[in-house]
């Protein structure tokens, strides 16, 4: 590194660190890389997207920062869940082949034993010579050694595979833990929501929280099956994602429930947004692949709460959840407060 490079790096860090503190960004290597790149202004698209986040939220929520890092900075060759699953699949196939080979050997050994005993039974019937008897016994010993070797090989394979699978499962759990998105809906997941809502509440940013729940979801599962239930969740998630604008972030809160953070907006505006979302979902019609039936009457109930000064994330969520269940009690397919 030249003196000029060192001076430039130092200058960028001196700019990046205060910005991270200002926008409530945790001091992690990924965040340092993100904000260093931002102040260096070498990825214009990154700067535009990060500026939009700050304009909407006043700070940089953790999920937004992590997504920007993954999109613009992280190496494309980093290990992901697909690679790990592929490794597990390859390993399982190898073990299956080993077991198949050993079972084949065992079957052949069983056939050989039956044949050997048939030959031995001929000793009395046909007055076989000693040499002929010893030949049968030697063949039995050779085949026994082969099957013993094959079984020992399988045991070693299984032992090694168990260790490797345990290691791969640990890695997969870590990657899934770090993942931003829900695998079924592609919305931000609950971990991302918890991180964002806590950061935003601590920084006392103006925002509203919308909680939405699919009405009569159990009935869809019971009537049409769980695969159709998953299709309902995915269809509603897509409609929610399409409705997100002006920095609104959507999350899968859990099961058939969704959360939306509406930044820098009043309760009145957030409620209007929730009402437009409710109407959009109400128009959904989903085809049941098993029967080709078009299923309508898909609705959601929503609760909207605006953060109060000094309010905790737990309190905000509890208030929105209470309003959501008031909407359910009043007949569903509505937004509360009225």
C-alpha positions, 0 to 999 in steps of 0.5 A: 500500500502506498502512502497515498492509499494509506491516507485515502483509507484513513480519510475514508474511515474518519468519515465512515465511523461518525456516519455509522454512529449517527445512523445507529449502525453496529460496529461489525466488519460488514458494516465497516466495509459497507460504510467505507464503500459508501464514503469512497463513492465507488459504487453509485448504486449503493450510495443511491440505495443507502441514501433512500434508506436514510431518507425514509428511516432517519437511520439505517436499519440492520436488515437494510444494511445487511442486504446492501452489503450482500448485494453490492459488496459480499463475494458471490462465491461465499458459501450459501445454503444451496451449496451446503444442502448440495454437500449433504445430498452428495454425502447421503448419496455416497452412503446410500451407494455404500450400503447398497454395495454392502447389501449386494455383497451380503446377498451374494454371501448368503447365496454362497453359504446356502450353496456351501451347505448344499455341497457339505450335505453331499458329503454323506450322500455322495461320499465326497473325498477329504480334498473336496470337503476342504475345497468347500470349506476354504471357499466359505472362509474366503467369502466370509473374509470378503463380507467381513471387509465389506461390512467393516468398510460400511461401518467406517463410511457411516461413522465418517458420514455421521461426523460430516453430516453433523458438521454440515448441519451446524454450518447450515444452521449458522447460515440459516441463522444469518439469513435475512429472508424467509424461505417460503415468502422471500420477505424479510424474516422474523430475525430481521424484523426483531433487529430492525424494530428494536434498533428503530425504537431505541433511536426513537424514529417516527414510524408505524407498525402494521401487523396482518394475519390471514383470516380463517387460515386453518380452514384453508389448510383443512379444506385444501391441504397444507400445500395450498395453504403455503400457496396462499401465504406466498400469494399474499406475500407477493401482494404485500411486497408489491404494495411496499413503497416509500421505504416500507419494509415487509416481514414474515412475522410468523406462520400466517402473520406478517409485519410491516414497518412504515417509516416517517408516517403518521397513524392516519397515513399508515392506516390508509396504506393498510386499508389499501393493502386489505382491499388488494388482498380481498381481490385475490383468487388462487387456483387449487392445483388438485381440483383446478378450483379457483378459491376466493374469499381470501382476506386479512385483518390488520392492526396499526400502531404508531410509536409513542415517545420512549416506547419499547419494541415490545410495547409497540408490537403488543399494541399493534397485536391487540388492535389486530385481534380487535379486527378479528373479533369485529368480524375480520377483513378490516383494519383497526383502529377504525 
